[in-house]
């Protein structure tokens, strides 16, 4: 992520309520699980997405 993207991401997160943050965290964890599963089975095409999702969590 570039600096401007990070700033926008942080601004977006600060505007969310506790419930929305928890929901977002659960969605990211689910996506990370699915990406790891795809990587283990050799089906993952966007390997950089793993790193992005980890940083967002």
Backbone as CSV, one residue per row, in Angstrom:
resi,resn,N_x,N_y,N_z,CA_x,CA_y,CA_z,C_x,C_y,C_z
1,UNK,0.840,-1.181,0.000,0.000,0.000,0.000,0.885,1.245,0.000
2,UNK,0.459,2.213,-0.753,1.182,3.473,-0.796,0.723,4.347,0.359
3,UNK,1.502,5.379,0.628,1.224,6.243,1.773,-0.181,6.838,1.717
4,UNK,-0.591,7.305,0.564,-1.934,7.884,0.440,-3.013,6.845,0.694
5,UNK,-2.781,5.630,0.218,-3.745,4.552,0.446,-3.843,4.221,1.925
6,UNK,-2.707,4.228,2.612,-2.687,3.939,4.046,-3.444,5.015,4.804
7,UNK,-3.215,6.266,4.442,-3.914,7.368,5.112,-5.423,7.255,4.931
8,UNK,-5.860,6.940,3.728,-7.288,6.778,3.463,-7.858,5.598,4.240
9,UNK,-7.092,4.508,4.304,-7.527,3.319,5.029,-7.697,3.630,6.516
10,UNK,-6.737,4.348,7.090,-6.803,4.708,8.508,-7.975,5.645,8.760
11,UNK,-8.172,6.602,7.870,-9.293,7.537,8.017,-10.621,6.781,7.985
12,UNK,-10.711,5.820,7.091,-11.929,5.009,6.978,-12.167,4.210,8.257
13,UNK,-11.116,3.606,8.796,-11.254,2.805,10.013,-11.666,3.652,11.212
14,UNK,-11.134,4.843,11.296,-11.468,5.719,12.426,-12.927,6.138,12.414
15,UNK,-13.540,6.126,11.257,-14.938,6.517,11.146,-15.918,5.393,11.436
16,UNK,-15.421,4.191,11.672,-16.299,3.046,11.903,-16.604,2.861,13.384
17,UNK,-17.765,2.292,13.663,-18.139,1.984,15.047,-17.467,0.684,15.470
18,UNK,-17.587,0.344,16.741,-16.985,-0.883,17.266,-17.543,-2.117,16.566
19,UNK,-18.851,-2.123,16.329,-19.482,-3.266,15.674,-18.987,-3.419,14.241
20,UNK,-18.870,-2.280,13.552,-18.394,-2.315,12.172,-16.939,-2.770,12.105
21,UNK,-16.129,-2.336,13.075,-14.730,-2.769,13.127,-14.629,-4.270,13.367
22,UNK,-15.460,-4.779,14.263,-15.449,-6.212,14.551,-15.884,-7.007,13.317
23,UNK,-16.897,-6.507,12.623,-17.367,-7.176,11.407,-16.272,-7.174,10.347
24,UNK,-15.610,-6.045,10.198,-14.524,-5.928,9.209,-13.384,-6.881,9.541
25,UNK,-13.043,-6.969,10.827,-11.981,-7.878,11.258,-12.344,-9.328,10.932
26,UNK,-13.578,-9.712,11.215,-14.024,-11.076,10.914,-13.964,-11.373,9.418
27,UNK,-14.367,-10.399,8.601,-14.317,-10.590,7.152,-12.878,-10.772,6.674
28,UNK,-11.961,-9.960,7.218,-10.557,-10.061,6.819,-9.942,-11.380,7.274
29,UNK,-10.303,-11.829,8.465,-9.781,-13.109,8.950,-10.286,-14.262,8.091
30,UNK,-11.552,-14.177,7.678,-12.114,-15.214,6.810,-11.402,-15.212,5.458
31,UNK,-11.177,-14.019,4.919,-10.473,-13.915,3.640,-9.049,-14.453,3.757
32,UNK,-8.371,-14.143,4.867,-7.014,-14.639,5.082,-6.997,-16.157,5.144
33,UNK,-7.973,-16.744,5.832,-8.068,-18.201,5.906,-8.218,-18.798,4.512
34,UNK,-9.114,-18.206,3.720,-9.348,-18.711,2.366,-8.100,-18.570,1.494
35,UNK,-7.386,-17.451,1.639,-6.161,-17.250,0.866,-5.088,-18.259,1.257
36,UNK,-4.962,-18.515,2.546,-3.982,-19.501,3.005,-4.335,-20.889,2.479
37,UNK,-5.610,-21.199,2.472,-6.062,-22.491,1.959,-5.724,-22.613,0.473
38,UNK,-5.980,-21.550,-0.281,-5.655,-21.556,-1.710,-4.154,-21.691,-1.929
39,UNK,-3.360,-21.027,-1.099,-1.905,-21.113,-1.228,-1.424,-22.530,-0.953
40,UNK,-2.022,-23.178,0.022,-1.615,-24.534,0.384,-1.968,-25.536,-0.709
41,UNK,-3.045,-25.270,-1.428,-3.465,-26.195,-2.480,-2.926,-25.796,-3.852
42,UNK,-2.153,-24.706,-3.898,-1.550,-24.275,-5.157,-2.489,-23.546,-6.085
43,UNK,-3.586,-23.029,-5.579,-4.581,-22.344,-6.410,-4.500,-20.825,-6.308
44,UNK,-3.631,-20.314,-5.451,-3.557,-18.871,-5.217,-2.858,-18.182,-6.382
45,UNK,-3.526,-17.197,-6.978,-2.957,-16.460,-8.102,-2.365,-15.130,-7.657
46,UNK,-2.976,-14.474,-6.690,-2.500,-13.176,-6.222,-1.799,-13.355,-4.879
47,UNK,-0.537,-13.723,-4.920,0.187,-14.003,-3.682,0.383,-12.752,-2.835
48,UNK,0.432,-11.592,-3.447,0.613,-10.350,-2.701,-0.603,-10.037,-1.831
49,UNK,-1.745,-10.583,-2.185,-2.974,-10.326,-1.419,-2.855,-10.851,0.009
50,UNK,-2.104,-11.943,0.203,-1.883,-12.481,1.548,-1.264,-11.416,2.448
51,UNK,-0.226,-10.774,1.959,0.473,-9.754,2.733,-0.435,-8.553,3.020
52,UNK,-1.212,-8.147,2.024,-2.117,-7.012,2.194,-3.149,-7.280,3.284
53,UNK,-3.739,-8.460,3.255,-4.779,-8.797,4.231,-4.177,-8.881,5.629
54,UNK,-2.992,-9.461,5.755,-2.339,-9.542,7.065,-2.111,-8.150,7.639
55,UNK,-1.681,-7.213,6.804,-1.434,-5.847,7.275,-2.728,-5.159,7.691
56,UNK,-3.804,-5.448,6.981,-5.076,-4.802,7.297,-5.660,-5.297,8.610
57,UNK,-5.355,-6.536,8.967,-5.859,-7.079,10.230,-5.095,-6.410,11.342
